[in-house]
Amino acid sequence: MKYSRDSDEAAVHSRMRGLQLRAAWLGCNNDNFNINTNNNLDNNNAARGITQPKTRTYFSYIRRSYINCLQKSQKMNATNDLYEKLCTYENLELAWQKARKHKTLKPYVKEFEKNLKTNLCALRIELLLFSYRPRPLETFILRDPKTRIISKSDFRDRVIHHAICNIIEPLFEKTFIYDSYANRKRKGVLKAIARFNVFKRKSSRNNTRTCFILKADIRHYFDTVDHNILIRILRKKICDERLIKLIEIILSNHKTAEHGKGMPLGNLTSQFFANIYLNELDQYVKHTLKAKYYIRYVDDFVIFSDSHEILRVHQQNINLFLKNNLLLELHPDKSKIIPIKKGITFLGFRNYYNHRLLKKSNIRKIRKKLIDAKTEYQINKLTYDDAYNIFEGWSAHSRFANTYKLRKTMSNMLEQLFPEKTASKEIDKWLKIK
């Protein structure tokens, strides 16, 4: 449904006229809505027997009603003008700054920045003329260790993705639950793991009773997101049909076997829309099922309880809700109810009550990376600094698990593969100590 600014203002003035007539009927209309600071009553009002407190109360009611009408009108106009905000040069420039972050040395970024102002103005004109069309996605396969098909957008299209998220993220962020941790500011994997620790202690009463966890995964999530349902959810907050049309164009750029389904892995919009889509599940779990201890990260989620039966019922209800409302389903092999003492694999860690370990696949992966780095070092494809960065990145991540001995073992392995080598970072650390 479309709204116009003129109709909103007319509605406000109509409301004000109604309030004036009502005030006149009560005998407290003074032809303007200015109240004397001393709230004195004229003789006519005194003759009618209207007391001072009643007049002051009624004028306060009129003022509150007027302010509420204006705020409602301004809010409605704000959501109707989203496309104008999207197309501003300032928003596109901010989007470019975000899109280039950590990629400033990439050739395609340098190419775009050679004529930065021209390219941003060209994007703005395409948006204003409704002629913008995204370029075909570049698709490649990533095995890490699970095989995934990644689709990469052209850099100019990534600028548009950031521009869209700049505008609509504030609208939806306040609707998300606290314990949704993917692709949000001040959230992330480590915050989710810390929250996991809090919930396992609370649900088990400090390990004084058995704690069960429903660990669930949505089957082929990104490939099965329904575009029509996503657009219907977006329309709850976005009244500007021009912005909705632009989002539909971006969604349709990803070609899948089933028309109107799926989002590409790798796009910023896909990550953000994934949160919006599954926010429906979050609200259902928190407000309908009343699950107190619930954490979601993209399509993986856990629910804590001291009752196996309650979690079994939750699993059935969630699967039914997903099928009926979002056209999704839980993965039959990856959705299980497990006691915490057996360990729960969640977000790359094997979580127990008293400790946390890395997944075995993670350990195999870093061993293979270091051996491959040695091979590439011998043929001068990378330097020792590059190999050290690989190890240091893994070491920083592994510190959040109980891996002291493992890190020592991997450090010795690095020294054996690269004997008598010192990285520039190691020298810098040594100089700072000195």
C-alpha positions in Angstrom: 0.0 0.0 0.0 1.4 3.4 -1.0 1.3 6.5 1.2 1.9 10.1 0.2 3.2 12.9 2.3 0.3 15.2 1.3 -2.3 12.6 2.5 -0.4 12.2 5.8 -0.4 16.0 6.4 -4.1 16.2 5.5 -4.8 13.4 8.0 -2.9 15.3 10.7 -4.8 18.6 10.0 -8.1 16.7 10.0 -7.2 15.2 13.4 -6.4 18.7 14.7 -9.6 20.1 13.4 -11.5 17.4 15.2 -9.7 18.3 18.4 -10.5 22.0 17.9 -14.2 21.3 17.5 -14.2 19.1 20.6 -12.4 21.7 22.6 -15.0 24.4 21.4 -17.8 22.1 22.4 -16.4 21.8 25.9 -16.0 25.6 26.0 -12.2 25.8 26.3 -11.3 26.9 22.7 -9.5 30.3 22.6 -9.0 30.4 18.7 -5.5 29.2 19.1 -3.6 26.5 20.8 -1.3 28.7 22.9 -1.8 28.3 26.6 -1.0 31.2 28.9 1.8 30.5 31.2 -0.3 31.2 34.3 -3.2 29.1 32.9 -5.7 31.9 33.7 -9.3 31.3 32.7 -11.4 34.0 31.0 -14.8 35.0 32.4 -16.7 33.0 29.9 -15.0 29.8 30.9 -15.4 30.7 34.6 -19.2 31.2 33.9 -19.4 27.8 32.3 -18.0 26.3 35.4 -14.8 24.8 33.8 -12.2 24.5 36.5 -8.6 25.3 35.9 -7.2 21.7 36.4 -9.7 20.3 33.8 -8.6 22.9 31.3 -5.0 22.2 31.8 -5.5 18.5 31.6 -7.5 18.8 28.3 -5.0 21.1 26.7 -2.3 18.6 27.6 -4.3 15.9 26.0 -4.6 18.0 22.8 -0.9 18.7 22.8 0.0 15.0 23.2 -2.4 14.0 20.5 -1.0 16.6 18.1 2.6 15.5 18.8 1.7 11.8 18.3 0.0 12.6 15.0 3.1 14.5 13.8 5.5 11.7 14.9 3.4 9.1 13.2 3.4 11.2 10.0 7.1 11.8 10.1 7.8 8.1 10.7 5.6 7.1 7.8 7.3 9.7 5.5 10.7 8.4 6.6 9.9 4.9 5.6 8.4 6.1 2.3 11.6 8.1 1.4 14.1 5.2 1.8 14.9 5.1 -1.9 15.9 8.8 -1.9 18.2 8.1 1.0 19.7 5.1 -0.7 20.5 7.1 -3.9 22.3 10.0 -2.1 26.0 10.4 -3.0 26.9 10.4 0.7 25.3 7.0 1.2 27.0 5.5 -1.9 30.4 6.9 -0.8 29.9 5.3 2.7 29.0 2.0 1.0 32.2 2.2 -1.2 34.3 2.7 2.0 32.7 -0.4 3.6 33.0 -2.5 0.4 36.8 -1.8 0.1 37.6 -2.6 3.7 40.4 -5.1 3.9 40.5 -5.2 0.1 42.4 -2.0 -0.8 45.1 -3.9 -2.7 42.8 -5.9 -4.8 43.1 -5.1 -8.6 39.3 -4.6 -9.0 39.2 -2.2 -6.1 42.1 -0.1 -7.6 40.4 -0.1 -11.0 37.1 1.2 -9.5 38.9 3.9 -7.5 40.8 5.3 -10.6 37.6 7.2 -11.4 35.9 7.0 -8.1 33.6 10.0 -8.3 32.5 9.1 -11.9 31.7 5.5 -11.0 29.7 6.5 -7.9 27.8 9.1 -9.9 27.1 6.5 -12.6 25.7 4.2 -10.0 23.6 7.0 -8.6 22.2 7.9 -12.0 21.3 4.2 -12.7 19.5 4.0 -9.4 17.6 7.3 -10.0 16.6 6.2 -13.5 15.7 2.7 -12.3 18.1 1.3 -14.9 20.5 -0.5 -12.5 21.1 -4.1 -13.3 23.7 -6.2 -11.4 26.4 -8.0 -13.4 26.5 -11.8 -13.6 27.9 -13.5 -10.5 31.3 -15.2 -10.5 30.9 -18.7 -9.1 33.6 -21.0 -7.7 33.7 -24.1 -5.4 35.3 -23.9 -2.0 36.1 -27.1 -0.1 36.9 -26.1 3.5 36.3 -29.1 4.3 32.6 -29.0 3.3 32.0 -28.4 -0.4 30.3 -25.0 -0.9 29.4 -23.1 -4.0 30.4 -19.4 -3.5 29.0 -16.7 -5.8 31.0 -13.4 -5.9 29.4 -10.2 -7.0 31.2 -7.5 -9.1 32.6 -4.7 -6.9 30.2 -2.1 -8.2 27.3 -4.4 -7.2 28.9 -4.8 -3.7 28.7 -1.1 -3.3 25.0 -1.2 -4.0 24.6 -4.1 -1.5 26.3 -2.0 1.2 24.2 1.0 0.3 21.0 -1.0 0.8 22.1 -2.4 4.1 23.1 1.1 5.3 19.4 2.2 4.9 17.4 -0.9 6.0 19.7 -2.3 8.7 18.5 0.2 11.4 14.9 -0.7 10.6 15.4 -4.4 11.3 18.2 -4.5 13.8 15.9 -3.4 16.6 13.5 -6.3 15.8 16.2 -9.0 16.2 16.5 -10.9 19.4 19.6 -10.5 21.6 20.8 -14.0 21.1 21.1 -13.9 17.3 24.9 -13.6 16.7 25.6 -13.8 12.9 26.6 -10.8 10.9 25.7 -8.2 13.5 27.7 -5.4 15.2 29.2 -6.4 18.5 28.2 -10.0 18.0 30.0 -12.9 16.3 31.3 -16.5 17.0 33.2 -15.7 20.2 30.2 -13.8 21.7 28.0 -16.8 20.9 30.4 -19.2 22.6 30.5 -17.0 25.7 26.7 -17.0 25.8 26.8 -20.8 25.4 28.8 -21.0 28.6 26.3 -18.8 30.4 23.3 -20.9 29.3 24.9 -24.3 30.1 25.5 -23.2 33.7 22.1 -21.7 34.1 20.2 -24.6 32.6 22.1 -27.2 34.6 22.0 -25.1 37.8 25.8 -25.1 38.0 26.1 -28.8 36.9 23.8 -30.0 39.7 21.3 -31.6 37.2 21.4 -33.0 33.7 21.5 -30.5 30.9 20.2 -31.4 27.5 20.8 -29.4 24.3 18.8 -29.5 21.1 21.5 -28.8 18.4 19.7 -28.2 15.1 20.6 -27.2 11.5 18.4 -26.1 8.7 18.7 -28.2 5.6 20.2 -26.4 2.5 19.2 -23.1 4.0 20.6 -20.6 1.5 19.4 -22.7 -1.4 15.8 -22.9 -0.2 15.0 -19.4 1.0 11.7 -18.4 -0.7 11.9 -15.0 -2.4 8.1 -14.3 -2.0 8.2 -15.0 1.7 11.3 -12.8 2.1 9.7 -9.9 0.3 6.6 -10.3 2.4 8.7 -10.0 5.6 10.6 -7.0 4.2 7.4 -5.2 3.5 6.5 -5.2 7.2 9.2 -2.5 7.6 9.7 -1.1 4.1 6.9 0.9 2.5 8.9 2.2 -0.4 8.1 0.0 -3.4 11.1 1.3 -5.4 13.4 -0.2 -2.8 11.5 -3.5 -2.8 11.8 -3.6 -6.6 15.6 -3.1 -6.3 15.9 -5.9 -3.8 13.8 -8.2 -6.1 16.3 -7.5 -9.0 19.3 -8.4 -6.8 17.6 -11.6 -5.6 16.7 -12.7 -9.2 20.4 -12.2 -10.3 21.2 -15.6 -8.6 20.1 -18.4 -10.9 19.0 -21.6 -9.3 17.3 -24.8 -10.4 14.0 -23.7 -8.9 12.9 -20.2 -9.8 12.2 -17.8 -6.9 14.4 -19.8 -4.5 17.8 -19.3 -3.0 20.4 -16.7 -2.2 24.1 -16.7 -3.2 26.7 -17.4 -0.5 29.1 -14.6 -0.3 26.8 -11.6 -0.8 26.4 -9.1 2.0 22.7 -8.8 1.3 22.3 -12.6 1.5 23.8 -12.6 5.0 21.6 -9.8 6.2 18.4 -11.2 4.5 19.2 -14.6 6.2 18.9 -12.9 9.6 15.7 -11.2 8.6 14.2 -14.5 7.3 15.0 -16.5 10.3 14.0 -13.7 12.7 10.6 -15.2 12.2 11.8 -18.4 13.7 13.5 -16.5 16.6 10.3 -14.8 17.5 8.4 -18.1 17.4 10.9 -19.8 19.6 11.1 -17.0 22.2 7.5 -15.9 22.3 5.4 -18.9 21.4 7.5 -21.8 22.6 8.9 -19.7 25.5 12.3 -21.2 25.1 14.5 -19.3 27.6 17.9 -20.5 26.6 18.2 -20.2 22.8 21.2 -19.2 20.6 21.2 -18.9 16.8 24.1 -18.3 14.4 22.8 -18.2 10.8 21.1 -21.6 10.3 22.6 -23.3 13.3 20.9 -23.0 16.7 20.8 -24.6 20.1 18.2 -24.7 22.8 19.0 -25.7 26.4 16.7 -27.5 28.9 16.8 -29.9 31.8 14.0 -31.9 30.1 14.6 -34.2 27.1 10.8 -34.4 26.5 10.4 -30.6 26.3 13.2 -30.4 23.7 11.7 -33.2 21.7 8.4 -31.3 21.5 10.2 -28.1 20.6 12.0 -29.9 17.8 8.7 -31.2 16.4 7.0 -27.7 16.7 10.0 -25.9 15.1 10.1 -28.3 12.2 6.3 -27.8 11.6 6.7 -24.0 11.9 9.5 -24.0 9.3 7.6 -26.1 6.8 4.3 -24.2 7.1 5.6 -20.6 7.4 9.1 -20.5 5.8 9.1 -23.5 3.5 12.2 -24.8 5.2 13.0 -28.0 7.2 15.4 -29.2 9.9 18.3 -31.4 8.7 17.3 -34.9 9.8 20.9 -36.0 10.5 22.2 -32.8 12.1 19.3 -32.1 14.4 19.7 -34.0 17.7 19.1 -33.8 21.4 22.4 -34.4 23.3 23.4 -34.2 27.0 26.1 -31.7 27.6 28.4 -34.3 29.1 28.8 -35.9 25.7 30.0 -32.7 24.1 28.2 -30.4 21.6 29.8 -29.4 18.4 28.9 -25.7 17.9 30.6 -23.0 15.8 33.9 -24.9 15.3 34.3 -26.0 19.0 33.5 -29.2 20.8 31.8 -27.9 24.0 31.7 -29.7 27.3 30.6 -28.5 30.7 34.1 -28.0 32.1 36.2 -27.5 29.0 36.2 -26.7 25.3 38.2 -28.4 22.5 38.8 -27.7 18.8 37.1 -29.9 16.2 39.4 -32.7 14.9 38.8 -31.4 11.4 40.2 -28.1 12.4 43.4 -29.7 13.6 43.8 -31.7 10.4 43.2 -28.5 8.4 46.0 -26.5 10.1 48.4 -29.4 9.7 47.6 -29.6 5.9 47.9 -25.8 5.6 51.4 -25.8 7.1 52.6 -28.7 5.0 51.2 -27.0 1.8 52.9 -23.7 2.9 56.2 -25.6 3.1 55.8 -26.8 -0.5 54.9 -23.4 -1.8 57.8 -21.9 0.1 60.3 -24.2 -1.6 59.1 -23.1 -5.1 59.1 -19.4 -4.0 55.3 -19.0 -4.1 55.1 -17.5 -0.6 57.5 -16.3 2.1 58.0 -17.5 5.6 56.1 -14.4 6.8 53.0 -15.8 5.0 53.4 -19.2 6.6 53.8 -17.6 10.0 50.6 -15.6 9.4 48.7 -18.8 8.7 49.9 -20.3 12.0 49.4 -17.1 14.0 45.8 -16.8 12.8 45.0 -20.4 13.8 46.7 -19.9 17.1 44.6 -16.8 17.9 41.4 -18.7 17.2 42.5 -21.9 19.1 43.3 -19.9 22.3 39.5 -19.8 23.0 39.6 -23.6 23.6 41.7 -25.6 26.0 44.6 -26.1 23.6 47.8 -25.2 25.4 49.6 -28.5 24.6 48.2 -28.5 21.0 49.5 -25.0 20.3 52.9 -26.1 21.6 52.9 -29.1 19.3 51.9 -27.0 16.3 54.6 -24.4 17.1 57.2 -27.2 17.1 55.9 -28.5 13.8 56.3 -25.0 12.3 59.9 -24.8 13.5 60.6 -28.3 12.1 59.2 -27.3 8.7 61.0 -24.0 8.6 64.2 -24.4 10.6 66.2 -21.3 11.6 63.6 -18.9 10.1 62.3 -15.8 11.8 59.2 -13.8 10.8 59.2 -10.0 10.8 56.3 -10.1 13.3 58.5 -12.1 15.7 61.3 -9.6 15.4 58.8 -6.7 16.1 57.6 -8.5 19.2 61.2 -9.0 20.4 62.1 -5.3 19.8 59.0 -4.2 21.8 60.0 -6.4 24.7 63.5 -5.0 24.6 
